[in-house]
Amino acid sequence: MYTSLATAFLLASSLVLGNPIDRSPRKCGTVISSEKIAAAEKHFAANKVSFDTLRANTSTEIKVYFNVIQADDTPENGNVPDDVIDEQIKILNADYSKTGISFTLADKAKHTTNAEWFKSAAPDTSMQTEMKESLRQGEADALNVYTVGFKEGKAEGLLGYATFPTDFKEAPKDDGVVILFSSLPKGSTEKFNLGKASTLVHEVGHWVGLYHTFQGGCEGEGDHVDDTPAEATPASGCPKDNDTCPNNEGKDPVTNFMDYSDDACLETFSEGQIARMTEQMATYRGSK
């Protein structure tokens, strides 16, 4: 039984993923200005539920609504089967296992055939707005995931993008994570098809309140987490001896899920990041 199930999964996965695609270096579309960060962090500092208060109960279960956007009903044009989605949820839970956050599918994935959304749903475009306003479910603590093709225009070349917890109050329908369908487990997007980084784990990191490890470079508050060393530029590949901020303590955090390293390199959230995501979720998504 194990062999037959494994074989079926591999066959289904290879059908979904099409021909190999190399999108190196990683391209995450989650961008936030320094002005917006300053305003968000000021509000967070004044209103946050502290990690010390939450420490006794930091277990949070997130309901996930998975929205498969496809150009047609063929695997190569985005029709992702349920077993691939199930595998992605398992990987998501494994990578967040030390954070106190877990993820459960709220229902079976919803499949929507819309070639324009599939090709062009980039950040700050009418396509992504239409898609999310039509499909988003749940409240602030519900994670909506959308898989698309990122084929044209501003969308071309992206691996994913996400909203932050602080965005929800002003734009609740915009909330969620959008990822490239072929970056799911066993996908055709080489180096980024293990289910990590900008394939869900990285983008969910933004959704729970984390910035990139290289946010702000070597100066200032960086990613607003004390125990992630400063990093001047995003990593590519797995350069574990990189030290792009030699005047700061510690080598670049290239194994951190919020860097741009290849999936195979990524394996950690820091204790500071765990505290921050817990506080962000409690403060802005009502998680307790």
N, C-alpha and C positions, 0 to 999 in steps of 0.2 A: 504493500500500500504506500509506504514512504517513497519508494522509487517512482511509482507511477505518478504520485502527486507532484514530486519534485520535477519530473520530466514535463508534466503538463504545465507547471508554472514557467519553466524555462522556455517552452514552446510559445506560450502565450506572451511572455515578456519579449521574446525576440521578434514576434509579430508586431507588437505595439511599437517597438522602437525603431524599426526601419533601418536604413543604412547608417553606418557610423558617422557621427557629427563631432567635430572638434571645435569647441568654443573657448579655446584658451587665448588670453587669460580670462578668468571669471569676470562676469559682468552682472553685478547686482544693481537694479534700478532704484533701490531705496536710498534716496538722497535727501538730506535735511540741511538747511542753511544754518550758519552760526547764529544768526539772529533768532531763528525759531528755536534752536537749542537753548539759547540763553533764556528766552521767555518760558519754555517748557520746564527748564530746571529750576527757575525761580518759583514757579507755581508748585512744582513737586516738593521742593524744600519746605514750602509753607503749609502744605496739605498732606504730606505723605503719612501713611500708616507705617510705623517703624518696624524693621525686621525683628527687633527685640520683643515687641508686642506680639508678633505673629509666630515667634519661634516655637511655641508650644503646639501649634497646629498649622503646619505649612504644607499639608497635603491638599492639592487642588486637582480636580478632575475636569478636563476641558472637553466639551462636546464638539465634535468636528463634523461640519457639513462639507462634503466633498462634491465639487461641481466640475464635471468633465465637459469641457467645451471642445467640440470636434467639428472639423470642416465637412466631414461626411462620416459614414459608419465603418470606415476602414481603419485598421490599426495604425497605418502610416500617417493618417490624417487626424490622429488624436483620440480615437476610440479606445480608451484605457479599460482593461478588464478589471473586475472586482478583486481578483487575487493579487494583482500588482498594488492596488490601493491598500489591501490588507497588509501586505508586506511593508509598505511605506509607513503605515501606522505603527507596526512593530518596531521598525528602526527608529522612528520618532520617539517612542516610549523608551527604547534602550538608551538613546543619547541624552534624554532628559531624566533618566532614572535617579540621578543624584540631586535633582533640583526640587523634588516634592511636587512636580507637575506631571500629570499623566493625561493621555489623550484617548478618547473613545469615539468611534463613529456613531453619530446620532441616528443615522439611517443609511440605507444603501446610497451609493453615489448617484447623483442626478446627472443624466446625460442630456446635453443641449447641442443641437446641430446649428451652428451659426458660423459660416466661413469668415465673416468680417471680424467677429470677436476673436476667433481662433488666430487670425493672422495679425491683427492690429491692436490688441488690447494692451497698450503701453500706459505707464503712469500719466495722469493728467490729460487723458484723451477722452473724447466722447464715447469711444468704443468700450473702454473699461468702465466708464460711468453707467452706460446702458446695461452692460453685463451685470454689474454688481447690484444696481437698483432693481433689476428684474429677478435676481436669484438669491440675494443674501437672506439668511434665516437667523433667528435667535437674537439674543441681547448682546450686551457688551462682552460677556464672558464666553460667547460662542465663537469658535474659530471657523471661518469660511475659507476654504481652499478652492482655487480655480486653476485648472490645468489648461494651458493654451499652447499655440505653436510659435508665437513671436517671429512672424515671417517677414513683416513689411514695416516700412517707415520707422518711427521712433521705437517700435517694438523689436526690430530686427537685431538679433544677437544677444538679447537679454536671457538670463537664466531665471530671474524672478525679482519680485519686489513686494513690499509689505507696508502696512500702516503701523503707527505706534499707538500705545494705549492712550496717550494724551490727545490723539486726534479724534477719538470716538465721539465725544460730546458734541463737537461742531459738525461732524460728518459721519453719522452712524452707518449710513448705507454704503459708505466708501470703505468701511473696515474690512480687513482680511488680507490674505496672501495669494499672490498669483505666481505660478511657476510654470516652467517649460515642461510639457508632458513627457518629453524624451529624457528628462533628468530624473525621472522616477527610477526605482530599483531595476537594474538590468536594462536600462535605457540605452539609446544609441549615442548620447552625448558624452563622448569620451572624457574621462577624468572627473566628471561631475554627475555620475549616474549610480552612485552608491546610496542615494537617499539622504545624503548629508549636505551641509553647506547651503548654497543658494537653492538647492533642491530641498525644500521644506525646512530642515533643521535650522539653517542659517536665517531664512526669512522668518520663521516662527520666533527666532531670537529677537528680531526687531519687533514682532507683534507683542512679545511679552516685555518690551521696554529696553532692549540693548542696542547700543550703537556699534559701529564697526570698531575693531581694536585699533585701527589707524586713524580714527576720527580726530581731527585737530592736529595730527602730526606729532612732533616732539614737544610742542609748547602747550601751555595752558592746562585745562582740565581733561583734555583728550576724550576718552569714552565715559568719563565720570565714574570710573571704577578704579579703586586704589591699587588693586593687586594684579592688574593687567599692565605689563610694561608698555611704555610709549613706543609707537611705531610710526616712522615717517611716511611710509608708503605701503600699500597692500602687498602681501606675499603672493608669489606664483610658484607652483610646484610644491616642494616641501623643503625649503632652505633653513634647516634647524639651527644653523650657526649664524643666521642673519642678526645684525645689530645695527639697525638704521638710525638709532638714537643713542650714540655711544656716550653722551654726557648724562644719560638717564640710567637708572638701575635696571638691569635685566635685559636679556636678549629678546628679540621680537617674539610675540606669542603666536607663532605660526601654526601650532596645533590647536589653537582655539577656534571654536565653531564660528566665531564672528570675524575671522580673517578671510582672505581670498585663496588660501591654499587649496590644492587638489583634495577631493573628498577623502582619499586614502590617508591623508596626513592629519585630518581633523578628528579630535577625540576629547576635547575638554571644554568645560565652562569653569571659570574660577569661582572661588567662594564669594568674592565680591559681586560677581555677576549674578550668582544665585540669590544673594541678598537683594540686589537691585530688582531682579525680575519679580521676586516675591512681593516687594513693596509696591512696584508699579502695578502689578495685577490687583493687589488689594485696594490701592488708591483709585485706580481708574477703571477697573473691570469688575469690581465688587467681589473679588475672590477672597475667601477667608480660610 
